[in-house]
């Protein structure tokens, strides 16, 4: 069994997810990354305030284009990953159109999450290329 691959404490926010999805995702993220702080927040307004106050490395949310667009406005370089109960092409496309960083569906695989989180974290720290 592979051990945690994240190299620092990861601050994760689960915003507006159904309880069973949030529980499953929290377990998979903890298994994937080991050292992490996970905040489960159900209300959008509380989530916005929490992120403004404490920040986060990765934020998981439901496939709501208004929510994703507002999160992107508030955390422009943040890693925002849309989560659904099962794969659906229209959810994935809507999430990407709303500027989500990525998309994942239950059931959650710890290896896939570890890769996704690390890759997105590296991407968000790269300097922008002037055009």
Phi, psi and omega in degrees: 000131180286145179271179178300143184249349179286140188260001177213172178293128183258128179257111186246137175243129174253108188247121172071021181269147175302148185308312183293326177290315180299318180297313179297316180293317179301317178296316181293319179294316179299319178293321182289321191242354177067263185284101180211154173249124183242121177253120176260117184231126184270326185266133182302312183300318177295323178295317178300315180296318180299312182294322178296323182281315189247342183072180176194158176273319182219137178236126177255136181212168178285167182282070179242112186297327177294318178296313181298316180298318179293319177297318179297323177296320183279327179230077189303325181256010183287158177269106182248117182244123180276138185237136174227168179287336181201160183291133176212124185301318182296325177296317180296313181295318178298319180297313180293319177300327180276006177077032171292154178285324183197184186214140173215156183230149175289149359285146186270134178255124183300321179295317178297317179296318180300314179297312183300313182296311181296317180296314180294323178295318178296316180299319183289342181264353179287141177293146178291146178267125179288136184243000000 
